[in-house]
Every structure is written in C-alpha cells, then in structure tokens.
Amino acid sequence: MGLTRRQFLWAGSGVAATTVLTACGVGDGAEAGPVGTAAGPLRRGGTLRVGAFGRAAAITRDPHGSQVNESDFLITSLRYDTLTVPAARSYTAPRLASSWASSADLRTWRFTIATNAAFHDGEPVTAEDVAWSLRRLRSTPAGAARLPGIRAENIRAEGARTVVLVSDYPNNALPLLTRLTTFVLPKGTADSVIDTAPGTGPFKLDWFRDGNARLVRNDAWHGGQVLLDAIEVRTFESPQAMSNALLAGQIDVASNVGAVAARAAVGRPDVRIIQRPNDMAMPIVMRTADGPFADQRVREALRLAVDRDAMVKQVLSGYGTMGNDVLGTGDPVYASDLPQRRRDLDTARRLLAEAKFDLSWTYELLTTEDIAGLAESATLFATQLAEAGVKIKVVKQDSAVFWDKSWLKAPLYTTYWGTNDSVLFFASKTLVSNTGQNETAFADKAFDAAYRRAISSKNPDETKQSLHELQSIEYDRSGYLLWGMADGIDLSSARVRGLPELPGYGRVQLERAWLAG
C-alpha cells in the first residue's frame, strides 16, 4: 500500500499539546547511534535478510509513487529520508530536517536540513533539493493529501539549508504530516532515472531484481552509526510463504506476517515474536456520496450487524482489539468515551427496513490479499451480514487492479492503514471533504469546520475539544466501519536485535538493527 494511503506525545494532553508547538530540536527519533543492550555488546557487520509483502504486478520504484507493495516502501525508506519520522516518545521526530519552526499565525513553516546530510554520491543535500522534491511530490495524483494545504508554488528554498512551506490555512500539525512520503531526491532528477537516483538514507542500493533488493550500509549517513553491512529485502506474496521461509532459515525477519504465523511460532526457541499492539486499522469502507450505502441508516445498520468480537477472534486469532468506527485509536485524545458498538441484529434490520434497502440484491465487497487477514475479514463480514438479510459477494482483486480501479471509487471495499497514532492524521488524509484520499467520499460541513478549528488553534484545550467533536461526527456519520485493530506481528530469528517496536510504519526504521554472534 502506498504511503499515499497506508502509515504522534504520550504525555501531557496529547495532540492538543503537541501540535501547537512552533519549534522542534533533535528528539527521540534522532539518536546519535546504537548503544549496548542486555543481550550483550553490539556487533557490527552481517546481512539482515528481511521478508516483506509484495506482488510483481504492483512494483514501483518511484519514491513519490503509489507504493502498493510493503516491500517497495521498505526499500524506499531505507534508501531515502523523509523530513520527519514517527518516534517512540513523541509523535514526530527529526530525520532529514533537524528542526522546524512556524510563524505566529501557523501558516509559514521553516524546516532546517540536518547538518552533514548528503546524498549517496557524496553531494550535500541543499534546500533546493528538498524544495524541488516536495514540489514533485505535490504534483502527484495524491499530492494534495500528501501535503495538505500546501501548493507547489508555496514551497521554496531559503538559503542553503532552510525550506519554507506556506500553508493555505493555519496548520499546527504540518511537521506530523511530513513523516510519511517526503522522500528527498537530487534536484532535477529525470523520471527516466528515478529508480537509480541517490538517496540520503542509512542504506544505499546495491541491486534490485524483480522486487527484491540488496542495500549496503551508508557509512556517511547523517543520522548516526549503522551496524549492519547490508539488508536484503525479499518479496513474498503470501504470509504462509514468508513464515515458511523464516522457519526454514531462509530469511531473518518476516515483516508484518500476521497472527496465524505468530500462533504457529509460539514455543519455538529459535524464533522471536515481535508484537506491536493496536498497530493496524482494517476498516470496511462504505461510500457515502452515492450508491446503496449513501443513506446514513444503512451504514449504521451494517455497523450494528457485524460481530466485532468474533472478527477479532477468528480473523486476528485474538492478536488485536475491537474497533469503534473511529480511526486514530493510538492517539492520546482518542474519544474512548464514545459507546462501544455491539452487535444488534434487530436494530440493524429495522434501520434497513426504514431506509427501504434492497435486500433482494447481492452487493459486491471488493478486497485484496495485500496483508494477512484482509481477505479473510471480508469473507467473515459477508457471512455475518447475511444474518441481517444483506447478501454480500466477496470479490478478490489483484493489488494493482484494486488500488487503481476500486479504491476511492467502489461502493463497498476493504482497506487498511499501517498507522494509528493520530486522529488528526486520518482526518486530514481521508475524511476532510477536499482531500485526495477521501476513501468514503465523505463530505460533512460540520466535520470540516471542526477539523479547521483543531488544526488552526493555538490553545490545547480548544484543539482537544475540536478533535473530540470531529471523532463524534466520524462515529455517527462517516463511511468507515472499523471492526478491529490488528496487532503488528513480526517474526525473527533469535540472533536479530534492535528491531523497531513502533506501531505502524515505524517498523521500517531498521537502521538500528544488528545481528548477535
């Protein structure tokens, strides 16, 4: 899944306290380098073999492209730096940008490039490189969602190391919104050579073949010491194949391999299970603008027809928690006071009757097998909906077809997001009326107004109140049926150390990993 759609203060008052900060220095995402652990002294060297999901038909090597394959995103993230990254103790930590500051009105943001940041060919990273890369990113089909409120003409270099972004409206969360896709290339890189363009990240590309790649250590990386000699990324099309490769010793890490694989590995001394609770959102998407699910009563009926507890137990093998139809469950300001929806078939049937929903028709639910459990969730959902009288036919599509033809367009489909830590992130990416990734075609004036108040406020309490209001609207009226949050599951050999434990796309930050002797 592309970072255009797939990927912030664990203290204080959460996002409301964080996003109004106007400046940032080096934080918990920019450590000087690895340190010793209880497992023993750090060991330099070795090649880490990582398995990741991907399909040959969906390969893309453009860092600003729609990266459907997790393997593509992993390779890209090892080669290229974004301006900021997710972090353990704060939502947003420095990466290629060492610091940032906003104007008093929260519209103009200045990002300072990290000292000694250089491309893999030795050329220093300049503000012109960053500004050009962000303008290129903004010009992509999903550019408006990737840099919300930022037009290409309002991105400029200011001197050698400062990049200026001017927002169309006050935006207290812009650094948070630069964590996922702001990969930087040398200015003027032609599309014809984009797949070999030098990056700035902790690893340099050695070779790439059919979706698989070998990357070698960048000893000049500005972010600190990297211990591994190399990382080899191998693409797998199914969790079973990836799990088998790990158990057979063919790879060292099976990334995001899923609950079934974890259950099979329990009790094996040669395998470590890395579990990231509350890691991945797996909602059903119902189109709100038109079609059979445009009636709010129909959407509420489907939410009441699903047995969330059974979904978590059967699809996720218990490695997850029930969802409550609001995205951003890891946010400190997540609205946990909203009543947990439970199955209520009588009310679901009544609402369908009131809406005059056509129960004679069979409705298609489109899905893919991009991640473990996604297609299985669609099948169980269809079985459960039948008990309310709704006939669902599950249609599995190839990744490339799904993301090109069905995503953002179909009346009913599955989706997933490998991040969960910001209500504001999801609001800006998927729910505001004019966003380019509005999966449910949701257009709600009250929601848009609450979002603007939240993102433009300098008062933490006002921001928190606005965020609660927009979550209440999402809960009541949006097109998301978030039945569950899957735990992230990686499997690794016993000698792998230093793997990231961050939820969501924090798992691709492998620069601190190392291999014990």
N, C-alpha and C positions, 0 to 999 in steps of 0.2 A: 504494500500500500504506500502510496507516495506520501512524502511528508507534507504535501499539499493537503493531506486529509488524515493521515494516520495518527501522535506524538501528538510556588512556585513558592517561609516563614512558618515555621512550625511553632512559633511563639508569638506573643503579643496578640493582636486582633486580626491576624491572617492577612489576606489580600488587602483588606481595607487599610491595614497599617503599612503594608509593603509598597504598594503601587504608587503611593503619593510621595515616596522618597525621590528627590530630584537629582541625586548623585550617588555613585557607587564606586568603591575601590575594589581591589582584589579580594576575593572571598573564598568560600569553601570549594569552589569548582576550579581553583587555580593553584593547587598545591605546588610547591617547589619540586617535589619528587617523591618517590615511594620511600617508606620507612620500614624498619623491621617489624615482624609480627610474631605472635605466639607460635606460629608454625616453624619458626626458625629464621635465620638470616636470609635476606633477599638474595636471589640468584639471577645473575644476568645471563641472557642467552636463550637459545631454543626457539622452536617454531610452534606456535599455538595453532591448532587445526580446528576451525570453527564451522559447524554446520548451520545453515540458515535457509528459510523457506524461499523458494523462487521457482518460476516457470520460464522455460526458454522463450516462449512466445511473448513474454512481458518484459524482457530485459531492456533496461535503459541505462546509458552511461552518462547522460547529461545531468549534472548535479542540480540543475534547476528544472528538470523534467518531472513528470508524474511517476514517481518510483513505486510501482506496484509491488515489486519484489522486496521482501525484507533483506535479502542478500545484497541487492543493489544499494539499499540505504546504508547497510553496514559498511560496505566497501567505500561508498562516498563519504561517510562520516569519519572513517579512518584516514582518508586522503585529504579532506578539506575541513577547514574550521568554519563554524558559524560565529557570529558576533558574540553570542552568549549561549550558555548551555544550562540544562537542568542541574540542580545541586541538592545535596542531602539536607543542609540546614537552612537553605533559602531557596526560594523559587528560581532565582536567576543568578547565575554566577558568570564571571568574565571568561572569555575564551580569546577570540581574535581581538575583541575590544577589551582593553584593560580597565576602562572606566567609562562612565557616561554621566551626563547632567542635562537637566531640562531648563527651559526658560520659565519664568514665573507663571506664565499662562498655560504651561504644559503642552504647548504646540511645537516648539522647536527643541530638538534633542541633538546633542553633540556627543558622538562616540569617539573615544581616543583609541588608536590602534596600539596593540601591545608592543612594548619595546623589543627589538630584535626579531620581530615577526618577519619571516622570509618565505618565499616560495621554494619548492624543492630544487629548482635550478639555481638557487643562491640569490636571486634578485629580491631586494627588500619589498615588502608589501607597502604600498602607498595609499593615501586616501583616495587617489584617483582610481586605483584598482577596486577598492571597496565600493565607491560610488557607482562605477560602471557595472559591477556585478549586481548591485541592488537594483539598478535600473533595468538590467537584463532580466532579473527575477520578476520585477514588477510587470514586465511586458509579456509574461507567460499567460496562458488562459486562466490560471488560478491566481494571478498576481495580486489582484485586489484583496483576496483572502489571505495571502501570504504576508502582505504588508498593508493591513487595513488602514485606510485613511491617508496613505502616503502615495502621492502621484509621482511618476518618474521625474517630472520637471522640478520637483521639490526635493530632490536628492542631489547633494553637491559635496565636493571636496573643499575643505578649508585649510589651506596649508598642506604640509606633508603628511600629518598624522591624525587629522580630525575630519570626520564625516558628519555632515549636517543633514538631518531629516526633518522636514517641516510638515506637520500633520494638518489635515483639513479641519480638525477639531481638537480640543484639549484631549490628551491621551496620557494618562498616568501609568499605563501598562506597556508602553512601547518596548522597553528592554525585554520584558517577558515574551512579547510576540516576535522577537528576533531569534528565539532559541532553536528553531527547527530547520529552516530552509535557507538561511542567509549565507550559503557557501560562497566563498570568495575565489575568483579566478583572476589571472592577469588581465589587465585592461586590453580590450580589443581582440580577445581570443576568438578565432573564427569558429563557426558552428562545425565546420568540416574537421576540425582537430580537437573538438571539445572533449572527446573521450580520453585524450592523452595529455590534456593541459595540466601543468604542475599545480599542485595544491600547496597548502600551508600546514597540513595536519601532522600528527605524530608518525604516520607511516607513508611511504612512497610506493607507488605501483611498480611492481616488478614485471608481472604478466597478467593478462586477462584472457580466459578462454571459455566460451560458451556459458558465461555467467559465473564461472569460478575464477578466483584471483589469488595471487600471492603478493603481499605487501611487505616491504622491508622497513626496518627502523629508520626514522629520520633523526639522526644524531644532533641536528641543528634546530630541533623543534623548540619554539619559544616557550612552550608550556612546561618544560622541565624534563627530567630524565625518563626515558623509556627503556625498560629492561629487556623485553623480548627482541630477538633478532628479526623475527618475521611473524606474520599472521597469514595463514592460508584460509580462504573462505571457500567452502564447498556448498553448492546449491542442492537442495532436496525438495522434491515435490510433495512429499507426504511426511507426517510426523512419525509414522511407523518406520519408514526407511531411514530417517535421521536417527531415531532411537536405536535401531539395529546397528547402525554404523558406530554409534557411541559405545554400545555394549560390546561390539566386536573389536574395539580399539582402533578403528579407522579414523576417528576424529576425537578431539579432546573436549569439545563443548558442543552440546546440542542446544541451540538457542531457541527459546520460546517454544519448546517442543510439546507442551501441553500436559494435562492431568493424567491421561491414560499412560503416557510414558513414565510419569513420575510414580504412578502406582506400581508399574512393572519393575521399577528400580529400587523400591523400598527394601531395605535389608541387605543390599549388595555393598560390601565394604570397599569395593573398587570404584564406586560411583557416588558422587556428591549431588544432592538435590538442592538447588538454589530456588527458594520460593519467595516471590515478591507479592505480598497480599495486596488486594484491591488494585490490580495492575491494569487490566484491560476492559474497556467498555464494549459490550456486544449487543447493541440495541437492534430492534426491528424498526425499520423506517416506514412510516405511513405518510403519503403525500397529502398535504393539507390544502393546496391551492385548488385542486380539481380532482375529478375521478371518484371512485367509490368510497374513499376514506376522508373526503373533504368535510363531511359532517362531524362535528366535534363529538356527538353522541356515539357515533360508530367507533371513533378512536378510543373513547372511554370504555366502550363495550369490549373491545379487543384487549385493553389493559386489564380488565376485570376477568376475562376468560382464561388468561394464562395462569398456570400454576408455577409460580416462580421458584418455590422451594424444590419442586420436582425437577425443574430445569437445572438448577444448581447441582442437585444430587446426581442426575443422570448425565447431563452434558459435560459438567465440570468435575464429575466424580468427587464432589464435595470440596474441590480446590477453588473456592470462590464464595461470594456472598450475594444475597438478593439485591437487585436494583430497585429504584423507586422512581424511574422515569425522569430523572434529572442528571445531567452529565456534569462531571467535576466532583466525584464523590470523595476525593482525597483532599479537597480544599478545606482549610480550617473554618471557612464561612459557609460550608455546605449546609443546606437547610435540613438538618436532621429532625426538625420538629414537624415536618410535613408527614401526615399519616402514611404509614407503610401500606401500599395497596396489597390486598389479598384477593384470592380467587373468590368470585361471587357470580356464579353462572346465572342465577335468577335475575339479578340486576342487569347482567350483560344481555340476556335475551330480551328483557324489557326495553332496554335502550335501542337495540337493533330493530325491534318492532316499531318503536316510536319514530325512528329515522326512516322507516319503510325500506330497510336494507334488503336487497335482493338475495335471499337465501337459496334461490334455485341456481345461481351462477357459481362457477368454480373460479376462484381468484388465484392468480399465479404469485408465488413468493419466490423471488429471484435471489440466488445466493452463489457463493464460490467456495472453494476449498482452500483459500489462501492461508488460513490459520486453523489450528486444531480446534475442533468443536463447532466451527461456524455452520457448516452444512448440517451437522447433527442437530444443532439448535433449531434450524429451520424445520427439520423433519418432526421433531417433538412438538414444536409450536403448532404445526399443522394438525397433528393428532389431537392436541388439547382443544384447538378451536373447533374441531368437529363436534365436540360435546356441547358447544353453544349453537350448533347448527350452521356454522360457517365452513364452507368447503374450500380447502386450500390445496393447491398443487405446487409442490416444491420443484423448481427448475434450477438445476446446477449449470452454471456457465463458466467457461474459461475466463481466467482473470482479465485478459486483455479485452475480451468482449464485454464483460461485466462493467469494468470501470469506464469503458468508452461509450457503451450503448445504454446501460441500465442505471448506473449510479447518477444521482441527481435528477433522473427522468422517470423511473418506474413508479407505479402507484404503491408497490409493496416490495421491500427488499431488506436483506440483512446488511449491516455494516459493522465496522469495529474501529476502535481508536486505541492506540497503544500509549495513551497517556490519560491521566485522570485528575491532575492536581490543581486545576484552575477552572472555576465556574466561568470566569471572565474569558479565558481562552476559548472555550466552547461557544460562548455567546458571540464572540467576535468572528469565529470561523464558520459557524454552522447555523446560527439562529437569527442574527440581525438580517433585516429584510434584504439589503442590497449586497450581502456577502456572496462571493463566488462559489462557496461550498455549502450553500443552503440545502442540505440533504432532504429536508422535508418540505421545501418550498413554503416555509413559514413566513408570514407577513403579519405582524401584530404591532400596531402603533404604540400600545402601552409597553410592550416588551422593548421596542426600540428606544422609547423615552427613558425607561429605567436603565438600559444599557448606557446611554449617553450620560445620564446623571452619575452612574457608577464610575465610568472611565474618566470623567472630567472633574470629579470632586477632589478637593484637597483636604477634606475632612474625613478622617477614618470612619467615624460613626455614620455619616451620611452615605459613604461608599458601601458600608456593610448593609445598611438598610435597603439601598437600591439593589444590591446583589440578591438580597432575600426576596425582594419583590419580583425580580426577573425569574428567579427559580420557581416562585409560586405560579407565575404565568406559564412557564415551561411545563410544570407539573400538571396544570389544568388543561392547557390548550395546544401544546406543541404536537408534532407528529412522531415523537420518539416514544417507543415502548422499550425502556431499558429494564430487561428482566433480570440481568445479573452482571456482576463484575467478576471477571476471571482472575485468579491469581496467576502471576507470571511464573513459569516453570522453566528453568534451565537445568540440564544435566551436565555434569563434567566429570572427567577422570579425577582421581584423588590427588594427583600432583598439581592440579591447577590452583593457583592462588590469585587473590586480588581482583576477582571478578566483581563488576559493579552490582550493587544490590538496589539501585534506584528503580522505582517503578517506571513503566512505560519505556520510552526511547532512551532513557538513561542507560539502558543495558548495552548500548553500542559503544559506550565510552570505555574501551578496552586498553587504553594506554597505560594503565597501572597494573595490568595483569602480569603474572610471571609464573614460571614453572619450577616447582621444587625438584630437588635431585632424586 
